C-alpha cells in the first residue's frame, strides 16, 4: 500500500519545527518517518529516544527522524527499502524552499501517496516577508503551494497586520483551507491525515474547541467518479478525510483528502470501509 507523504513548508520562524515537536509526542499509534535538515532544532524528549544512529533517531513510539544530509532522494530510497518502513512520511522543507517540487515526489513514486502540503505563515511578520525584496517571491511560492495554510502566532500579531495578511492569502492561495493557531497547536489528524478508520456511523468527538472528527461507515461500492464527486461536495468545514472505500471492479482503495486535493489508490488487506473526517463546525452523518 502506498505510504502517505506530507510536506511541511513555510518561511523561517513560521513554526514548522514546533509543529513537528507536537507530532513526535502525539502520534496516536501512527508510526511517522520525519525527514528534517537539522536534528538540533527538534526538541525530542530524551525519554522518547530508543536509539541514535548518527543520521537516524529511533523513538519508542515507533517513529523515526531522519537527516536529509545525503539528500531527500537517497534518504527516501533507504527508507522505502526497509521491510516495514512506517505508516506516514513527513518532510520538513527548508524555510527558503518551495514545497511544491518536494510534494511532486509522491506523484512520481508509486510507493508514495500525496497527502498534501501544509504551509505555516507567521501572522506577526507575514506581510513583511511577502513584501521583502530578496525573499518575497519565495514566500509567495510557498503560500501558493499550500493545501492547508496555518496562520500561526496569532497571539503576538497586531489585528491590523493580520487583516492585511489574510487579504493577501486570499489572493495567493484562494483554494487552500486556512486555519488559525497559536504556538503551532494544530490537531495532528488535521495536519496529517493518517488516522485509523473504523468505528460507529456518525460518531464524533472534539479535538480542542474548534476542530471535530467523525467516522462514517462506507459499506456500499462506488465508482471512482461517484466517490470523487461525493468528496468534492463535502461541506467546506471538512478539512481532511482518510479511510478505505470499495470501488466497482477495483476492490478496496485508500482515500485521502487534504483541503480539496484527493488521492484514491489501491489498498491491500481487509480494512473496514469507512472514512474519518476532520474539520470545523458540524460534521456530516453520511456522504
C-alpha positions in Angstrom: 0.0 0.0 0.0 1.4 3.5 -0.8 2.7 5.4 2.1 1.1 8.9 2.7 3.6 11.7 2.1 3.1 15.1 3.6 5.3 18.2 3.1 5.5 21.0 5.7 6.6 24.3 4.3 6.8 27.9 5.4 9.4 30.7 5.8 12.0 30.8 8.6 10.5 31.1 12.0 6.9 30.3 11.0 6.6 27.4 13.4 7.4 24.3 11.3 9.7 22.7 13.9 7.3 23.4 16.7 4.6 21.6 14.8 6.9 18.6 14.3 7.7 18.5 18.0 4.0 18.2 18.7 3.8 15.4 16.1 6.5 13.3 17.8 4.7 13.3 21.1 1.1 12.9 19.8 1.4 10.1 17.3 -1.7 8.2 18.4 -0.4 4.8 17.3 0.8 6.0 13.8 4.5 5.4 13.0 5.9 8.5 11.3 9.2 8.9 9.5 10.1 12.6 9.8 12.8 14.0 7.5 14.5 17.1 8.7 17.5 19.2 7.8 18.8 19.6 11.3 18.2 17.3 14.3 19.3 20.0 16.7 16.2 22.1 16.2 13.9 19.3 17.3 13.2 19.3 21.0 12.9 15.5 21.4 12.3 14.3 24.9 15.2 12.0 25.8 12.8 9.6 27.4 11.3 9.1 23.9 14.5 8.2 22.2 15.2 4.5 21.8 18.4 4.8 19.8 20.5 7.4 18.0 22.3 6.2 14.8 24.0 9.4 13.7 21.6 10.4 10.9 18.6 8.5 12.3 16.9 8.7 15.6 14.6 5.9 16.5 11.8 6.7 19.0 10.0 4.5 21.5 6.6 5.3 19.8 7.8 3.6 16.6 8.6 6.9 14.8 12.0 7.7 13.3 13.6 11.0 12.5 16.0 11.0 9.5 18.6 13.6 8.5 18.5 14.8 4.9 22.3 15.2 4.8 22.5 12.8 1.9 19.7 14.4 0.0 16.0 13.7 0.1 16.0 11.1 -2.8 18.7 8.9 -1.2 17.1 9.2 2.2 13.7 8.1 0.8 15.2 5.2 -1.1 16.8 4.0 2.1 13.6 4.2 4.0 11.4 2.6 1.3 13.9 -0.4 1.1 13.1 -1.3 4.7 10.8 -4.3 5.3 8.3 -2.3 7.3 9.3 1.4 6.8 6.5 3.4 8.5 2.8 4.5 8.3 3.4 8.0 7.1 6.3 10.1 5.8 6.6 13.8 6.7 9.2 16.2 5.1 10.1 19.5 6.7 11.1 21.7 3.8 13.8 24.3 4.3 12.5 27.7 5.3 13.8 29.0 2.0 12.5 26.2 -0.2 9.4 25.8 -2.5 7.5 22.8 -1.1 5.7 22.1 -4.4 8.6 20.2 -6.1 9.1 18.2 -3.0 5.4 17.2 -2.9 5.7 16.1 -6.6 8.0 13.3 -5.5 4.9 11.4 -4.2 3.1 11.9 -7.6 6.0 10.2 -9.4 6.7 7.3 -7.0 4.1 4.6 -6.8 5.2 3.7 -3.3 4.0 7.1 -2.1 0.6 8.7 -1.8 0.3 12.5 -1.8 -1.1 13.7 1.4 -1.0 17.4 0.9 1.3 20.4 1.6 0.9 22.2 5.0 2.4 25.7 4.9 2.8 27.8 8.1 2.7 31.6 7.9 3.9 33.9 10.7 0.9 36.1 11.4 3.1 38.8 13.0 5.7 39.0 10.3 4.0 37.6 7.2 3.3 40.9 5.5 7.0 41.9 6.0 8.3 38.7 4.4 5.8 38.9 1.5 7.0 42.3 0.6 10.7 41.7 1.2 12.8 42.4 -1.9 15.0 39.3 -1.6 12.7 36.6 -0.2 9.2 37.8 -1.1 9.0 35.8 -4.3 9.9 32.5 -2.4 7.4 33.2 0.4 4.6 33.8 -2.2 5.5 30.4 -3.9 5.4 28.7 -0.5 1.9 30.0 0.2 0.6 29.3 -3.3 1.7 25.6 -2.9 -0.4 25.0 0.2 -3.4 22.7 0.5 -3.6 23.7 4.2 -2.5 27.1 5.3 -1.7 27.5 9.0 -1.8 31.2 10.1 0.3 30.8 13.2 1.5 33.1 16.1 -1.8 34.9 16.3 -1.1 35.6 20.0 1.8 38.0 19.1 0.3 39.6 15.9 -1.4 43.0 15.6 -5.0 42.8 14.4 -4.5 45.3 11.5 -1.5 43.3 10.3 -3.5 40.0 10.5 -6.3 41.5 8.5 -3.9 42.7 5.7 -2.2 39.3 5.7 -5.5 37.4 5.3 -6.4 39.5 2.3 -3.0 38.6 0.7 -3.5 34.9 1.5 -7.0 35.1 -0.2 -5.2 36.2 -3.4 -2.2 33.9 -3.2 -4.0 30.6 -2.2 -7.7 31.0 -2.8 -8.4 27.2 -2.8 -6.3 26.4 0.3 -8.0 25.5 3.6 -6.9 28.0 6.2 -6.8 27.6 10.0 -5.5 29.9 12.7 -3.3 28.8 15.6 -1.0 29.9 18.4 2.3 28.0 19.0 1.6 25.7 16.1 -1.1 23.9 18.2 -2.7 22.1 15.3 -4.6 18.8 15.9 -2.4 16.1 14.4 -5.3 14.4 12.5 -5.8 17.8 10.7 -2.2 18.2 9.8 -1.5 14.6 8.9 -4.4 12.5 7.7 -3.1 9.1 8.7 -5.8 8.2 11.2 -7.4 4.9 11.9 -10.7 4.3 10.0 -13.5 2.4 11.7 -16.0 2.9 14.4 -19.6 3.8 14.5 -21.6 5.8 12.0 -21.5 9.5 12.6 -19.5 9.2 15.8 -17.8 12.5 16.6 -15.6 13.9 19.3 -13.7 17.1 19.9 -10.0 17.9 19.1 -10.0 21.1 21.0 -12.5 24.0 21.0 -12.7 24.4 17.2 -11.9 21.1 15.5 -14.1 17.9 15.3 -13.8 14.5 13.8 -16.3 11.8 12.9 -16.2 8.4 11.4 -18.7 7.4 8.6 -19.1 3.8 7.5 -18.9 3.3 3.8 -20.4 -0.2 3.1 -21.5 0.4 -0.4 -19.4 0.1 -3.6 -18.6 3.3 -5.5 -17.3 4.2 -8.9 -14.3 6.5 -8.8 -16.3 9.3 -10.4 -19.1 8.9 -7.8 -16.6 8.9 -4.9 -14.7 11.9 -6.2 -17.9 13.9 -6.7 -19.1 13.0 -3.2 -15.8 14.1 -1.6 -15.9 17.4 -3.6 -19.4 18.0 -2.3 -18.5 17.7 1.3 -19.2 20.8 3.4 -16.4 23.4 3.4 -15.8 22.7 7.1 -14.4 19.3 6.3 -10.7 19.9 6.0 -9.3 16.3 6.0 -10.6 12.9 5.1 -8.9 9.5 5.3 -10.2 5.9 5.1 -11.0 3.0 2.9 -13.7 2.6 0.2 -14.6 -0.2 -2.2 -14.6 0.8 -5.9 -16.5 -1.0 -8.6 -14.3 -3.7 -10.1 -11.3 -2.5 -8.2 -11.7 -3.7 -4.6 -10.5 -1.8 -1.6 -8.9 1.7 -2.1 -7.2 4.1 0.3 -8.9 7.5 0.2 -7.1 10.7 1.4 -8.2 14.3 1.1 -6.2 17.3 2.2 -8.1 20.5 1.6 -9.6 19.7 -1.8 -6.7 17.6 -3.1 -8.0 14.0 -3.4 -6.0 10.8 -3.7 -7.6 7.4 -4.3 -5.1 4.5 -4.5 -5.4 0.6 -4.4 -5.1 -0.9 -0.9 -4.3 -4.3 0.4 -5.8 -6.1 3.4 -9.3 -6.2 4.9 -9.7 -2.8 6.4 -13.3 -1.8 7.2 -14.7 0.5 4.5 -15.1 3.8 6.4 -13.9 7.4 6.3 -12.6 9.6 9.1 -13.5 13.3 8.6 -11.7 16.1 10.4 -12.8 19.7 10.3 -14.6 22.6 12.0 -18.3 23.0 12.8 -20.9 20.3 12.3 -19.7 17.1 10.6 -22.0 15.3 8.2 -23.6 12.0 9.2 -23.4 10.5 5.7 -21.7 11.2 2.4 
